[in-house]
């Protein structure tokens, strides 16, 4: 029989017993749920007290179309909104920019101004719903727009709850929707930390994301290591900027991928929680137990979905969602089975949501805390994921500081700059692809159990006329706004960017004065410049 390994290359024995946990101290390595080091979960009752937030990621076309989808999801039982933005919004271009041509509303919703944000959430009380926004380079602008709309609609701003992704480091590593050089991007991150702690204290100011690195091809072990390394870098940058660790760390959150190797994924989540608790208490000296807790959102793995036999993706998504739940996630998105073909249709989104509801209410997995705890295999695998991830963290620490001051800190910045992280992910992706081609890794319906005839499924299509309508809207808004007030607001952003004051108050004032996403981003481009990627081979 061929050697059996997990997707991270961990050898799997035929069976496990007590000998595999020699020297294992359950009291200190596992403990109880709600207690340090949180291996078993961050709440003592976990899902018996409250189920995870069922949050379906959605956004397409213009604000009205996305608003209809949000209301559809809410009517079908989703408990939190998750906003996907189109590519121009993500990289700071308005819909009428020449660089936005052909991309408006295609992979998410187009948001240019406060008027678009108002339409996006029309009829939804923002202080009664949790909203997650997958936005990074322009996170400061979109958070300001959200707060501005909340003010206009009479919502209590201090009660707003949700998350902005705001994880710029993984953009340089794996995703590419960056704008500014790293040190300036890190300043925006820490400005949000400081401002939000006072103005929107219930808001999660960052979602430190391993998801996109996993989508790019990294292993489960690498996902843990590189995500925690990014997290350490953000914490160090905030401390270097003069923030008290316990003032911002309780609002840090994480975002992980869930793949199909069920027990490795469960072990990954348990190991990540334990490692982060120790990092925050021992490395950063945090005193507040909430600063030690790794709270995370999970999304099932888009990269595992296949265009061949797409109905099989329902099974994949169910397995992956189960891994997230057994691993103790606080929030979960399940992918539509048709997402290898297009944005999900309403039917696919409903099936994805029903998958979570069946797990919650029919499977029994939410009835007790960390039901796999004490398994010889799961505990051994958790230990091994932690050991291998720690080896990566030690290697990354060896890269040392970059520059001086707040953009320095942990060695992850230099590791990214020198292409180390990118190469590790590329090598893992290449190794997996070779395994698929050699049929050492089986993908049902792709390299084994192939069907001669594929079943056609309905496709979600975006109206091509939408782009023209969105361009007309933003131009009409510019024509009727107070040009003097708008220009003064942008000048204040420039002054703050050239100085050292927190940018968020000025960005909020600008968007309330009808400045667009692209205009605010352009002011910062003029001051900060733009990042140019170093090609890694």
Secondary structure as the mmCIF struct_conf table of DSSP 4:
data_model
#
loop_
_struct_conf.conf_type_id
_struct_conf.id
_struct_conf.beg_label_comp_id
_struct_conf.beg_label_asym_id
_struct_conf.beg_label_seq_id
_struct_conf.end_label_comp_id
_struct_conf.end_label_asym_id
_struct_conf.end_label_seq_id
STRN STRN1 UNK A 5 UNK A 5
TURN_TY1_P TURN_TY1_P1 UNK A 7 UNK A 8
STRN STRN2 UNK A 11 UNK A 11
BEND BEND1 UNK A 14 UNK A 14
HELX_RH_3T_P HELX_RH_3T_P1 UNK A 18 UNK A 21
TURN_TY1_P TURN_TY1_P2 UNK A 22 UNK A 23
HELX_RH_AL_P HELX_RH_AL_P1 UNK A 26 UNK A 29
TURN_TY1_P TURN_TY1_P3 UNK A 30 UNK A 30
TURN_TY1_P TURN_TY1_P4 UNK A 33 UNK A 34
BEND BEND2 UNK A 35 UNK A 35
TURN_TY1_P TURN_TY1_P5 UNK A 36 UNK A 37
TURN_TY1_P TURN_TY1_P6 UNK A 39 UNK A 40
BEND BEND3 UNK A 42 UNK A 45
HELX_RH_3T_P HELX_RH_3T_P2 UNK A 46 UNK A 48
TURN_TY1_P TURN_TY1_P7 UNK A 49 UNK A 49
HELX_LH_PP_P HELX_LH_PP_P1 UNK A 51 UNK A 52
STRN STRN3 UNK A 53 UNK A 58
BEND BEND4 UNK A 61 UNK A 62
HELX_RH_AL_P HELX_RH_AL_P2 UNK A 63 UNK A 75
TURN_TY1_P TURN_TY1_P8 UNK A 76 UNK A 77
STRN STRN4 UNK A 80 UNK A 84
STRN STRN5 UNK A 85 UNK A 85
HELX_LH_PP_P HELX_LH_PP_P2 UNK A 86 UNK A 86
HELX_RH_AL_P HELX_RH_AL_P3 UNK A 87 UNK A 90
TURN_TY1_P TURN_TY1_P9 UNK A 91 UNK A 92
TURN_TY1_P TURN_TY1_P10 UNK A 95 UNK A 96
BEND BEND5 UNK A 97 UNK A 97
HELX_RH_3T_P HELX_RH_3T_P3 UNK A 98 UNK A 100
TURN_TY1_P TURN_TY1_P11 UNK A 101 UNK A 105
BEND BEND6 UNK A 106 UNK A 108
STRN STRN6 UNK A 109 UNK A 109
BEND BEND7 UNK A 113 UNK A 113
HELX_RH_AL_P HELX_RH_AL_P4 UNK A 114 UNK A 120
TURN_TY1_P TURN_TY1_P12 UNK A 121 UNK A 123
HELX_RH_3T_P HELX_RH_3T_P4 UNK A 126 UNK A 128
BEND BEND8 UNK A 129 UNK A 129
STRN STRN7 UNK A 130 UNK A 134
BEND BEND9 UNK A 136 UNK A 136
TURN_TY1_P TURN_TY1_P13 UNK A 137 UNK A 138
HELX_RH_AL_P HELX_RH_AL_P5 UNK A 139 UNK A 152
TURN_TY1_P TURN_TY1_P14 UNK A 153 UNK A 154
HELX_RH_3T_P HELX_RH_3T_P5 UNK A 157 UNK A 159
STRN STRN8 UNK A 161 UNK A 164
HELX_RH_AL_P HELX_RH_AL_P6 UNK A 169 UNK A 170
HELX_RH_PI_P HELX_RH_PI_P1 UNK A 171 UNK A 175
BEND BEND10 UNK A 180 UNK A 180
HELX_RH_AL_P HELX_RH_AL_P7 UNK A 182 UNK A 199
TURN_TY1_P TURN_TY1_P15 UNK A 201 UNK A 202
STRN STRN9 UNK A 203 UNK A 204
STRN STRN10 UNK A 206 UNK A 209
HELX_RH_AL_P HELX_RH_AL_P8 UNK A 211 UNK A 215
TURN_TY1_P TURN_TY1_P16 UNK A 216 UNK A 217
HELX_RH_AL_P HELX_RH_AL_P9 UNK A 220 UNK A 240
TURN_TY1_P TURN_TY1_P17 UNK A 241 UNK A 242
HELX_RH_AL_P HELX_RH_AL_P10 UNK A 245 UNK A 248
HELX_RH_3T_P HELX_RH_3T_P6 UNK A 249 UNK A 251
STRN STRN11 UNK A 252 UNK A 258
BEND BEND11 UNK A 260 UNK A 260
HELX_RH_AL_P HELX_RH_AL_P11 UNK A 262 UNK A 278
HELX_RH_PI_P HELX_RH_PI_P2 UNK A 279 UNK A 283
BEND BEND12 UNK A 284 UNK A 284
BEND BEND13 UNK A 288 UNK A 288
HELX_RH_AL_P HELX_RH_AL_P12 UNK A 289 UNK A 292
STRN STRN12 UNK A 296 UNK A 300
HELX_RH_3T_P HELX_RH_3T_P7 UNK A 302 UNK A 304
BEND BEND14 UNK A 307 UNK A 307
TURN_TY1_P TURN_TY1_P18 UNK A 308 UNK A 311
HELX_RH_AL_P HELX_RH_AL_P13 UNK A 312 UNK A 326
TURN_TY1_P TURN_TY1_P19 UNK A 327 UNK A 328
BEND BEND15 UNK A 330 UNK A 330
STRN STRN13 UNK A 331 UNK A 333
TURN_TY1_P TURN_TY1_P20 UNK A 337 UNK A 341
BEND BEND16 UNK A 342 UNK A 343
HELX_LH_PP_P HELX_LH_PP_P3 UNK A 344 UNK A 345
HELX_RH_AL_P HELX_RH_AL_P14 UNK A 346 UNK A 361
TURN_TY1_P TURN_TY1_P21 UNK A 362 UNK A 362
BEND BEND17 UNK A 363 UNK A 364
TURN_TY1_P TURN_TY1_P22 UNK A 365 UNK A 366
BEND BEND18 UNK A 367 UNK A 370
TURN_TY1_P TURN_TY1_P23 UNK A 371 UNK A 374
HELX_RH_AL_P HELX_RH_AL_P15 UNK A 376 UNK A 397
TURN_TY1_P TURN_TY1_P24 UNK A 398 UNK A 399
BEND BEND19 UNK A 403 UNK A 404
HELX_RH_3T_P HELX_RH_3T_P8 UNK A 405 UNK A 407
BEND BEND20 UNK A 409 UNK A 410
TURN_TY1_P TURN_TY1_P25 UNK A 411 UNK A 411
HELX_RH_AL_P HELX_RH_AL_P16 UNK A 412 UNK A 417
TURN_TY1_P TURN_TY1_P26 UNK A 418 UNK A 419
HELX_RH_AL_P HELX_RH_AL_P17 UNK A 420 UNK A 437
TURN_TY1_P TURN_TY1_P27 UNK A 438 UNK A 439
BEND BEND21 UNK A 440 UNK A 441
STRN STRN14 UNK A 444 UNK A 444
TURN_TY1_P TURN_TY1_P28 UNK A 445 UNK A 447
STRN STRN15 UNK A 448 UNK A 448
BEND BEND22 UNK A 449 UNK A 449
BEND BEND23 UNK A 452 UNK A 453
HELX_LH_PP_P HELX_LH_PP_P4 UNK A 454 UNK A 456
TURN_TY1_P TURN_TY1_P29 UNK A 464 UNK A 465
HELX_RH_AL_P HELX_RH_AL_P18 UNK A 466 UNK A 480
BEND BEND24 UNK A 481 UNK A 481
HELX_RH_AL_P HELX_RH_AL_P19 UNK A 483 UNK A 498
BEND BEND25 UNK A 499 UNK A 501
BEND BEND26 UNK A 503 UNK A 503
HELX_RH_AL_P HELX_RH_AL_P20 UNK A 504 UNK A 512
TURN_TY1_P TURN_TY1_P30 UNK A 513 UNK A 514
HELX_RH_AL_P HELX_RH_AL_P21 UNK A 517 UNK A 528
HELX_LH_PP_P HELX_LH_PP_P5 UNK A 533 UNK A 535
#
